[in-house]
C-alpha cells in the first residue's frame, strides 16, 4: 500500500519560533583530534546498562567491544580508538540530575589501530533479515536523533505487525541544531544506502523521507541521491517548518495520516520511524562492518566563537569540542546539551560526548535568559492549544504538583514527548515540562518498587510451595512403604521388624540353652 499525498496531513498544536540555524548550517569544522583520554559511560541508550568485558590494564583496539548487553533492550559500547583501559569507575555524565555513573576510562595511544572487524555485507538481499538485525545490534546503533533507543529493537517487529511504511526523519525541528542537515547535504548517498538495508530488514513497501522546508539544500541532495540509487517507492517529502515536526508521532501523522495510539508505538499502525543519522550508521555497520564510534555534533550559539558541526569520537570531553569550535566568546552564559526546547543545562563542560549528544548550545543571556519567577496558573488554555500530543497540560501540572501520580497516568502522562511547547507559551512562566519529568521519574520509581515487592512475593510463594511439595513427597514415600508392607503381610509374608525380633529372641534362647548344657556337663564331670 502506497501512501497517497504524503505530507498533506497536519498535527495538533506546535509552535513557530526562530530556528536560529543559520549560525551553524552547512558548516563542517572537521573531525575532533583524538583526545588523550576518553570517558565512555556504560549507559548511553534507553534500556539495560552495558556490562564491561575488559579490565583495568587491558589494551584495546579501535572498534573492539568493551561493554556488552545481555538484556533485549540495550546496545554494546566499543572503543573509539586504541589504547589502555585505565579505570572502570563512577564519573560525571551528561544527565539532568548532574550525578555520576559507571564509565570506562580509555587512555588513547595515538595509534588508532583497528580491531578485526566482521565481514562487510554489501550484497545482503539473500541474507536472513535477522542476521542484519544482529549486525545492527552488534554495532551498538541507537537512535541518533536524541532518543537513543536501540535500533535493532525498533526494527524487530513481529509477524503480527507487518510494516507498510518506513519513515526517515530528517525534519530536525529543534532550533539551532543542524547536524542532520549537514549530513543530508554532504552524505546523502550514505543515508540512502542505509535506507536500502532498513527497507529489506523491515520488509516495508514504501519509504517516506520527511524534511522541513527550511532545509532546501538537504532536500535537493536527498532527492538526487534517491533518484540515482534506483530505489522505487521512496519519496523525499517537504514538510512545513513547525516545532515539533520531528517528533516521531507528529511526523508520522503528517506523512501518512496515521495516528499512533496513546501509549502505543508506530509499528502498531504499520510504520517504523528512523533518524537520518541512524540510517547512515546502519550503512557503516552492514556495508563496512564498522560499529558506531562517533557522531556529528552541532556546536552553536552566540557564546561560541566559531559555530559549526564536528565529527566527535564518543567519550571526548565537551570542553575539547567547544575549544575546537573556537572556544567560548564573551557572550557565553549557559551550556545546554541539546536544543533550547528539549535540552537541559549543564553545570560543567568536563563531561563526555555520548551517542545521544547531538548539540552543544553555548547560549548568550539573550538566547537563554534565566527563567522568570513562576506565577499561578490562570487556566488560559494556551498550553492545551500548543500541545502536539493533544494532552491537558494544566491538569497534568496540578496532579504532578500534588504528587497524584495515578491521576497523571489517567491523563496519559507518558504520551508527553517533553517538547516544551506548553512551557514556551505559558504566560505564567510555569516550568511545566519539569513537573512532567518529575512525575515520570517518580512513577517509574514507584513501579520499580512495586515490581521488586511483587518479585519478592513470588519468590516467597515459590519457596513455600517448594517446601510444601517436598513435605508432600516425603509423606507420599512413607505412605507407599507402609502400603507395600501391608500388602506383603496380607500375602502371608512376615513383617521384617517382627521377623528380626523373633530371630534375635531365638538366638538368645539358643545361647541360653548352650550355656545350660555346658553347666550341666561340668557338674557331671565333677
C-alpha positions as CSV (number, residue, x, y, z in Angstrom):
1,X,0.0,0.0,0.0
2,X,1.5,3.3,-1.1
3,X,0.6,6.4,0.8
4,X,-1.3,9.0,-1.2
5,X,-0.4,12.6,-0.9
6,X,2.2,12.3,1.8
7,X,2.8,15.4,3.8
8,X,-0.7,16.7,3.3
9,X,-1.9,16.0,6.8
10,X,-1.4,18.0,9.9
11,X,-0.9,17.5,13.7
12,X,-2.5,19.4,16.5
13,X,-0.6,22.2,18.3
14,X,3.0,23.0,17.9
15,X,4.7,26.4,17.8
16,X,6.6,28.7,15.4
17,X,9.7,30.1,16.9
18,X,13.0,31.4,15.3
19,X,15.0,28.4,14.2
20,X,18.4,30.1,14.6
21,X,20.0,27.5,12.3
22,X,22.0,30.0,10.2
23,X,24.7,30.1,12.8
24,X,25.9,26.6,12.0
25,X,24.0,25.4,8.9
26,X,26.3,23.9,6.3
27,X,29.5,24.5,8.4
28,X,31.7,21.4,8.8
29,X,34.6,22.0,11.2
30,X,36.2,18.7,10.6
31,X,37.0,15.8,12.9
32,X,37.9,16.4,16.5
33,X,41.5,15.3,17.1
34,X,41.8,12.2,19.3
35,X,41.9,13.3,22.9
36,X,44.4,11.8,25.4
37,X,41.6,10.3,27.4
38,X,38.1,9.1,26.5
39,X,35.4,8.5,29.2
40,X,32.7,6.1,27.9
41,X,29.6,5.9,30.1
42,X,28.0,2.4,30.2
43,X,24.5,3.9,29.9
44,X,24.4,5.7,26.5
45,X,21.0,4.4,25.5
46,X,17.5,3.6,26.6
47,X,17.4,0.1,28.2
48,X,19.8,-2.0,30.3
49,X,23.2,-0.7,31.2
50,X,26.1,-2.3,29.3
51,X,28.5,-4.6,31.3
52,X,32.3,-4.2,30.9
53,X,34.1,-7.1,29.2
54,X,37.5,-5.5,29.8
55,X,39.6,-4.9,32.9
56,X,41.9,-2.1,34.0
57,X,45.3,-2.5,32.3
58,X,43.9,-4.2,29.1
59,X,45.0,-2.8,25.8
60,X,42.0,-2.4,23.4
61,X,41.8,-1.7,19.7
62,X,39.5,0.6,17.7
63,X,36.1,-1.0,17.2
64,X,36.6,-3.6,19.9
65,X,33.6,-4.3,22.1
66,X,34.4,-3.1,25.6
67,X,31.0,-3.5,27.2
68,X,28.2,-5.8,26.2
69,X,24.5,-6.2,26.9
70,X,22.6,-9.3,27.8
71,X,19.1,-7.8,28.0
72,X,17.0,-7.5,24.9
73,X,16.8,-3.7,25.1
74,X,20.3,-2.4,25.1
75,X,23.4,-1.6,23.0
76,X,27.1,-2.5,23.4
77,X,29.9,0.0,23.7
78,X,33.0,-0.1,21.5
79,X,36.4,1.5,21.8
80,X,36.5,4.7,19.6
81,X,40.3,4.2,19.2
82,X,43.1,2.0,20.5
83,X,44.7,2.5,23.9
84,X,44.8,1.2,27.5
85,X,41.9,0.9,30.0
86,X,43.0,2.9,33.0
87,X,39.8,2.8,35.1
88,X,36.3,1.5,35.4
89,X,34.6,3.8,37.8
90,X,32.0,6.4,38.6
91,X,32.5,9.6,36.6
92,X,30.2,12.7,36.0
93,X,28.0,12.1,33.0
94,X,25.7,14.4,31.0
95,X,22.4,14.0,32.7
96,X,19.8,16.4,34.2
97,X,20.5,15.0,37.6
98,X,24.1,16.0,37.5
99,X,25.1,12.7,39.1
100,X,27.9,10.3,38.3
101,X,27.5,6.9,36.6
102,X,29.8,3.9,35.8
103,X,32.2,4.6,33.0
104,X,35.1,3.0,31.2
105,X,38.2,5.3,31.0
106,X,40.4,4.8,28.0
107,X,43.9,6.3,27.7
108,X,44.5,6.7,23.9
109,X,47.8,5.7,22.4
110,X,47.6,7.7,19.3
111,X,48.0,4.7,17.0
112,X,44.3,4.4,16.2
113,X,44.7,0.6,15.4
114,X,41.6,-1.2,14.3
115,X,40.4,-4.4,15.8
116,X,39.5,-7.3,13.5
117,X,36.0,-6.4,12.2
118,X,33.3,-8.6,10.8
119,X,32.9,-9.1,7.1
120,X,31.1,-6.4,5.2
121,X,27.7,-7.4,3.8
122,X,27.3,-5.3,0.6
123,X,25.1,-8.0,-1.0
124,X,22.5,-8.6,1.7
125,X,19.5,-9.3,-0.5
126,X,19.7,-13.1,0.0
127,X,20.5,-12.9,3.7
128,X,18.0,-13.6,6.5
129,X,16.9,-10.2,7.9
130,X,17.7,-11.5,11.4
131,X,21.4,-11.5,10.5
132,X,21.2,-7.9,9.6
133,X,19.4,-7.0,12.8
134,X,22.1,-8.8,14.7
135,X,24.7,-6.8,12.9
136,X,22.9,-3.6,13.8
137,X,22.8,-4.8,17.4
138,X,26.5,-5.7,17.4
139,X,27.3,-2.2,16.0
140,X,25.7,-0.5,19.0
141,X,23.4,1.6,16.9
142,X,20.8,3.7,18.7
143,X,18.5,6.5,17.6
144,X,20.9,9.4,16.9
145,X,18.1,12.0,16.8
146,X,18.4,12.2,20.6
147,X,16.1,9.4,21.9
148,X,19.0,6.8,21.8
149,X,16.6,3.8,21.6
150,X,18.3,0.7,20.3
151,X,17.7,0.4,16.6
152,X,17.9,-3.4,16.5
153,X,14.9,-3.5,18.8
154,X,12.9,-0.9,16.8
155,X,13.3,-2.8,13.5
156,X,12.5,-6.1,15.1
157,X,8.7,-6.2,14.5
158,X,6.7,-9.5,14.8
159,X,4.8,-11.2,12.0
160,X,1.6,-9.9,13.6
161,X,2.7,-6.3,12.9
162,X,3.6,-6.1,9.2
163,X,5.3,-2.8,8.3
164,X,3.9,-0.8,5.3
165,X,5.9,2.4,5.6
166,X,9.5,3.2,6.7
167,X,9.7,6.9,7.7
168,X,13.1,8.5,7.7
169,X,13.2,11.5,10.0
170,X,15.2,14.4,8.5
171,X,12.9,17.1,10.0
172,X,15.4,18.3,12.6
173,X,12.9,20.7,14.0
174,X,14.7,21.7,17.2
175,X,16.1,25.3,16.9
176,X,19.9,25.7,16.5
177,X,20.6,22.1,15.6
178,X,22.0,21.4,12.1
179,X,24.0,18.2,12.3
180,X,21.3,16.2,10.4
181,X,21.0,19.0,7.8
182,X,24.8,18.8,7.1
183,X,24.7,15.0,7.0
184,X,21.9,15.1,4.4
185,X,23.8,17.8,2.3
186,X,27.1,16.1,2.4
187,X,26.4,12.3,2.8
188,X,23.0,11.7,1.2
189,X,24.3,8.6,-0.6
190,X,25.4,7.1,2.7
191,X,21.9,7.7,4.1
192,X,20.2,6.2,1.1
193,X,22.4,3.0,1.4
194,X,21.1,2.7,5.0
195,X,17.6,3.1,3.8
196,X,18.1,0.1,1.4
197,X,19.1,-2.0,4.3
198,X,16.3,-0.9,6.5
199,X,13.7,-1.4,3.8
200,X,14.9,-5.0,3.4
201,X,15.0,-5.7,7.2
202,X,11.5,-4.4,8.0
203,X,10.1,-5.5,4.6
204,X,8.3,-2.2,4.1
205,X,6.5,-1.4,0.8
206,X,7.5,2.3,0.8
207,X,9.8,4.8,2.4
208,X,8.9,8.5,3.1
209,X,11.8,10.9,3.9
210,X,10.4,13.9,5.8
211,X,12.5,17.1,5.7
212,X,11.4,20.6,6.9
213,X,11.1,23.2,4.2
214,X,13.8,25.4,5.8
215,X,16.4,22.9,4.5
216,X,16.3,23.3,0.7
217,X,19.9,22.1,0.1
218,X,19.3,18.9,2.1
219,X,16.0,18.3,0.2
220,X,17.8,18.7,-3.1
221,X,20.7,16.4,-2.1
222,X,18.4,13.7,-0.8
223,X,16.2,13.8,-3.9
224,X,19.3,13.5,-6.1
225,X,20.6,10.5,-4.1
226,X,17.3,8.7,-4.2
227,X,17.0,9.2,-8.0
228,X,20.5,7.9,-8.6
229,X,20.0,4.9,-6.3
230,X,17.3,3.3,-8.4
231,X,15.1,2.8,-5.3
232,X,11.5,2.7,-6.1
233,X,8.6,3.7,-3.8
234,X,11.0,6.1,-1.9
235,X,9.9,9.8,-1.7
236,X,11.5,12.8,-0.2
237,X,8.7,14.9,1.2
238,X,9.0,18.5,2.1
239,X,7.0,19.2,5.3
240,X,6.2,22.6,6.9
241,X,8.6,24.1,9.4
242,X,6.9,23.9,12.7
243,X,8.1,22.6,16.0
244,X,7.9,19.7,16.9
245,X,7.6,18.4,13.4
246,X,10.5,16.0,14.1
247,X,8.5,14.2,16.9
248,X,8.0,10.6,15.8
249,X,4.2,10.6,16.1
250,X,3.9,14.1,14.7
251,X,6.0,13.3,11.6
252,X,4.1,10.0,11.0
253,X,0.8,11.8,11.2
254,X,1.9,14.5,8.7
255,X,3.4,12.0,6.2
256,X,0.9,9.2,6.4
257,X,-2.2,10.5,8.1
258,X,-2.0,7.6,10.6
259,X,-2.4,8.3,14.4
260,X,-0.2,6.3,16.7
261,X,-2.4,5.2,19.6
262,X,-2.0,6.5,23.1
263,X,0.7,4.6,24.9
264,X,1.4,2.8,21.6
265,X,4.3,2.6,19.2
266,X,4.4,3.3,15.4
267,X,4.6,-0.4,14.5
268,X,1.1,-0.8,15.7
269,X,-0.1,1.3,12.7
270,X,2.4,-0.4,10.3
271,X,5.1,2.3,10.4
272,X,8.7,2.4,11.7
273,X,10.5,5.8,12.0
274,X,14.3,6.1,11.9
275,X,16.5,9.2,12.0
276,X,18.7,10.0,9.0
277,X,21.9,9.8,11.1
278,X,20.8,6.3,12.3
279,X,20.3,5.2,8.7
280,X,23.8,6.4,7.9
281,X,25.2,4.4,10.9
282,X,23.3,1.3,9.6
283,X,25.3,1.7,6.3
284,X,28.6,1.6,8.2
285,X,27.6,-1.4,10.2
286,X,26.3,-3.5,7.2
287,X,28.3,-2.3,4.2
288,X,31.6,-1.8,6.0
289,X,31.3,-3.9,9.2
290,X,32.1,-0.8,11.4
291,X,30.5,-0.2,14.8
292,X,29.2,3.2,15.9
293,X,32.2,5.1,17.3
294,X,31.5,8.8,16.7
295,X,28.8,11.2,15.5
296,X,28.2,14.7,14.1
297,X,27.7,17.2,16.9
298,X,26.4,20.8,16.4
299,X,28.3,23.4,18.4
300,X,26.4,26.6,18.2
301,X,25.1,29.7,19.9
302,X,26.3,33.2,20.4
303,X,28.5,32.0,23.2
304,X,30.9,30.2,20.9
305,X,33.3,31.9,18.5
306,X,33.1,29.6,15.5
307,X,29.7,27.7,15.4
308,X,29.5,24.6,13.2
309,X,29.4,20.8,13.2
310,X,32.2,18.4,14.2
311,X,32.7,14.7,13.9
312,X,33.3,13.7,17.6
313,X,34.5,10.4,18.9
314,X,32.4,9.2,21.8
315,X,33.9,9.8,25.2
316,X,35.5,13.1,24.2
317,X,35.1,15.9,26.7
318,X,32.7,18.7,25.7
319,X,35.3,21.3,26.7
320,X,37.5,19.9,23.9
321,X,34.6,20.1,21.4
322,X,33.9,23.7,22.3
323,X,37.6,24.6,22.1
324,X,37.7,23.1,18.5
325,X,34.8,25.4,17.7
326,X,36.9,28.5,18.6
327,X,36.2,28.4,22.3
328,X,33.8,30.5,24.4
329,X,33.0,34.0,23.4
330,X,32.4,36.8,25.9
331,X,28.7,36.3,25.4
332,X,28.7,32.7,26.9
333,X,26.0,32.4,29.5
334,X,24.7,28.8,29.6
335,X,25.9,25.5,28.2
336,X,22.9,23.4,27.1
337,X,23.1,19.8,25.8
338,X,20.6,19.6,23.0
339,X,18.4,22.4,21.8
340,X,16.7,25.2,23.7
341,X,13.4,23.3,23.8
342,X,14.2,19.8,24.8
343,X,17.8,20.2,26.0
344,X,19.0,20.7,29.6
345,X,21.6,23.0,31.2
346,X,24.9,21.5,32.1
347,X,26.9,22.8,35.1
348,X,30.2,21.7,33.7
349,X,31.9,21.1,30.3
350,X,34.2,18.3,31.5
351,X,31.6,15.8,30.5
352,X,31.8,13.1,27.8
353,X,30.0,13.2,24.5
354,X,27.7,10.2,24.2
355,X,25.6,8.6,21.4
356,X,22.7,10.9,22.2
357,X,24.7,14.2,22.2
358,X,23.6,15.9,19.1
359,X,24.2,19.5,20.0
360,X,26.1,21.7,22.4
361,X,24.4,25.1,22.6
362,X,26.5,27.8,24.2
363,X,23.8,30.3,24.7
364,X,24.1,34.0,25.4
365,X,21.9,35.7,28.0
366,X,19.6,36.9,25.3
367,X,19.3,33.4,23.8
368,X,18.7,31.6,27.1
369,X,17.6,34.1,29.7
370,X,17.2,33.0,33.3
371,X,13.7,31.8,33.9
372,X,11.2,34.3,35.3
373,X,9.5,33.6,38.6
374,X,6.6,31.2,38.1
375,X,3.2,32.6,38.8
376,X,-0.1,30.8,39.5
377,X,-1.8,29.1,36.6
378,X,-4.6,31.3,35.1
379,X,-6.1,28.5,33.1
380,X,-5.8,30.4,29.9
381,X,-5.7,27.1,27.9
382,X,-2.7,28.1,25.7
383,X,-0.8,25.0,26.7
384,X,-3.7,22.9,25.5
385,X,-3.7,24.6,22.2
386,X,0.1,24.1,21.8
387,X,0.4,20.5,22.9
388,X,1.2,18.3,19.9
389,X,0.2,15.2,21.9
390,X,-3.3,16.6,22.5
391,X,-3.0,16.3,26.3
392,X,-4.3,18.6,29.0
393,X,-1.0,20.1,30.3
394,X,-2.6,22.2,33.1
395,X,-4.3,19.1,34.5
396,X,-1.1,17.1,34.4
397,X,0.6,20.1,36.1
398,X,-1.9,20.1,39.0
399,X,-1.7,16.4,39.6
400,X,2.1,16.2,39.2
401,X,2.4,19.1,41.7
402,X,0.1,17.3,44.1
403,X,2.1,14.0,43.6
404,X,-1.1,12.3,42.5
405,X,0.7,10.0,40.1
406,X,-2.2,7.7,39.4
407,X,-4.1,10.7,38.1
408,X,-1.3,11.8,35.9
409,X,-1.3,8.4,34.3
410,X,-5.1,8.7,33.8
411,X,-4.3,11.8,31.8
412,X,-1.8,10.0,29.7
413,X,1.4,11.4,31.2
414,X,3.6,9.1,29.2
415,X,2.3,10.4,25.9
416,X,4.1,13.6,26.7
417,X,7.2,13.9,24.5
418,X,8.6,16.7,26.7
419,X,8.8,19.0,23.7
420,X,8.4,22.2,25.8
421,X,5.7,23.8,23.7
422,X,3.5,24.2,26.8
423,X,6.3,25.9,28.8
424,X,7.1,28.1,25.8
425,X,3.6,29.6,25.6
426,X,2.8,29.7,29.3
427,X,2.2,33.3,30.3
428,X,2.7,32.4,34.0
429,X,6.2,31.0,33.2
430,X,5.5,27.7,34.9
431,X,8.2,25.1,34.1
432,X,5.6,22.6,33.1
433,X,8.0,20.1,31.5
434,X,10.0,19.9,34.7
435,X,6.8,18.8,36.6
436,X,6.1,16.1,34.0
437,X,9.7,14.8,34.1
438,X,9.4,14.7,37.9
439,X,6.1,12.8,37.7
440,X,7.5,10.3,35.2
441,X,10.6,9.7,37.4
442,X,8.5,9.2,40.5
443,X,6.1,6.9,38.7
444,X,9.0,4.8,37.4
445,X,10.5,4.6,40.9
446,X,7.1,3.5,42.3
447,X,6.6,0.9,39.6
448,X,10.1,-0.4,40.3
449,X,9.3,-0.7,44.0
450,X,6.1,-2.5,43.2
451,X,7.9,-4.8,40.8
452,X,10.5,-5.6,43.4
453,X,7.8,-6.3,46.0
454,X,6.0,-8.5,43.5
455,X,9.2,-10.4,42.8
456,X,9.8,-10.9,46.5
457,X,6.3,-12.1,47.0
458,X,6.7,-14.6,44.1
459,X,10.0,-15.8,45.5
460,X,8.4,-16.3,48.9
461,X,5.4,-18.1,47.4
462,X,7.7,-20.3,45.3
463,X,9.8,-21.2,48.4
464,X,6.7,-22.1,50.4
465,X,5.3,-24.1,47.6
466,X,8.7,-25.9,47.2
467,X,8.8,-26.8,50.9
468,X,5.2,-28.0,50.9
469,X,5.9,-30.1,47.8
470,X,8.9,-31.7,49.4
471,X,6.9,-32.5,52.5
472,X,4.1,-34.0,50.4
473,X,6.7,-36.1,48.5
474,X,8.2,-37.3,51.9
475,X,4.8,-38.3,53.2
476,X,3.9,-40.0,50.0
477,X,7.1,-42.1,50.1
478,X,6.3,-43.2,53.7
479,X,2.8,-44.0,52.7
480,X,4.0,-46.1,49.8
481,X,6.3,-48.0,52.1
482,X,3.6,-48.7,54.6
483,X,1.2,-49.8,51.9
484,X,3.8,-52.1,50.4
485,X,4.5,-53.6,53.8
486,X,0.8,-54.1,54.5
487,X,0.4,-55.9,51.1
488,X,3.3,-58.2,51.8
489,X,1.9,-59.1,55.3
490,X,-1.5,-59.7,53.8
491,X,0.0,-62.0,51.2
492,X,1.5,-64.2,54.0
493,X,4.8,-62.6,54.4
494,X,6.2,-61.5,57.7
495,X,6.8,-58.1,59.0
496,X,10.6,-57.6,58.6
497,X,10.8,-55.9,62.0
498,X,8.8,-58.7,63.7
499,X,10.9,-61.3,62.0
500,X,14.1,-59.6,63.1
501,X,12.9,-59.6,66.7
502,X,11.9,-63.2,66.6
503,X,15.3,-64.1,65.2
504,X,17.1,-62.2,67.9
505,X,14.9,-63.9,70.6
506,X,15.7,-67.3,69.0
507,X,19.4,-66.6,69.1
508,X,19.2,-65.6,72.8
509,X,17.3,-68.8,73.6
510,X,19.8,-70.9,71.8
511,X,22.6,-69.2,73.6
512,X,21.0,-69.8,77.0
513,X,20.4,-73.5,76.1
514,X,24.1,-73.9,75.2
515,X,25.2,-72.3,78.4
516,X,22.8,-74.6,80.4
517,X,24.1,-77.6,78.6
518,X,27.7,-76.6,79.3
519,X,27.0,-76.1,83.0
520,X,25.3,-79.5,83.3
521,X,28.2,-81.2,81.6
522,X,30.7,-79.5,84.0
523,X,28.7,-80.6,87.1
524,X,28.5,-84.3,85.9
525,X,32.3,-84.3,85.3
526,X,33.0,-83.0,88.7
